[in-house]
């Protein structure tokens, strides 16, 4: 291990980490590194999803915001 440091965690957090281990010998460092990798991937995907949502929102407004639909609402 390159350099190590001590961090303070609540006991409940340590219990969650123990439960999250994929195998008994997995170190907390390896587990946290994997969690960070997964989090970064999810974070990127959410940004992509938000981007798509913004594009779709304009198109949906074009499709749904028209006089024909408004007339049907009043029938």
C-alpha positions in Angstrom: 0.0 0.0 0.0 1.4 3.4 -1.0 0.4 5.7 1.8 -2.3 5.2 4.4 -4.3 7.5 6.5 -6.9 7.2 9.2 -10.4 8.4 8.7 -13.2 8.5 11.3 -16.4 6.6 10.4 -19.5 6.1 12.4 -19.9 2.5 13.6 -23.1 2.2 11.5 -21.1 3.1 8.4 -18.5 0.4 9.2 -21.3 -2.1 9.6 -22.7 -1.1 6.2 -19.2 -1.6 4.7 -18.9 -5.0 6.3 -22.2 -6.0 4.8 -21.3 -4.6 1.4 -18.1 -6.7 1.0 -18.2 -9.0 -1.9 -15.9 -11.5 -0.2 -14.6 -11.9 3.3 -11.0 -10.9 2.6 -11.9 -7.8 0.6 -10.3 -4.8 2.2 -12.2 -1.6 3.0 -9.9 0.2 0.6 -10.7 -2.1 -2.3 -14.4 -1.9 -1.5 -14.4 1.9 -1.3 -12.4 2.2 -4.6 -15.0 0.0 -6.3 -17.9 2.0 -4.8 -16.2 5.2 -6.1 -15.9 3.7 -9.6 -19.5 2.7 -9.6 -20.6 6.0 -8.3 -18.7 7.9 -11.0 -20.3 5.7 -13.7 -23.8 6.4 -12.3 -23.1 10.1 -12.0 -22.0 10.2 -15.6 -25.1 8.3 -16.7 -27.4 10.6 -14.8 -25.9 13.6 -16.5 -26.5 11.9 -19.9 -30.1 11.1 -18.9 -30.7 14.7 -17.9 -29.3 15.9 -21.2 -31.6 13.5 -23.1 -34.5 14.6 -20.9 -33.9 18.3 -21.8 -33.8 17.4 -25.5 -37.0 15.3 -25.3 -38.8 18.0 -23.3 -38.7 20.4 -26.2 -39.8 17.8 -28.7 -42.7 16.7 -26.4 -43.8 20.3 -26.1 -43.9 20.6 -29.9 -45.9 17.4 -30.2 -48.4 18.1 -27.4 -48.7 21.8 -27.4 -51.0 22.2 -30.4 -54.5 23.4 -31.1 -55.8 19.9 -32.1 -55.0 18.5 -28.7 -56.5 21.6 -27.0 -59.8 21.1 -28.9 -60.0 17.5 -27.8 -59.7 18.6 -24.2 -62.8 20.7 -24.6 -65.0 18.1 -26.2 
